[in-house]
Amino acid sequence: MLETILTATVTGAVTLIGILIANGKAQAVTDTKLEELTREVREHNNFAKRMPVVEEKIKVINHRIDDLESYHKGT
């Protein structure tokens, strides 16, 4: 009887250690993926902030082109 309890206890302890090691590795992978995703989101947010500026510059350029075309058609 004592041998069965001891075997079950050792088996349970070894299983618990294995689970803790596996969870630690899985958590490390999750943390790495989360850091990468955070980096990508920051890049996207920076791009989203810059786009209105680019759009405004394109609008100004188009107006200047239109003005130049009008000027050259008049001469």
Order of alpha helices (4+ residues) and beta strands (2+ residues): alpha
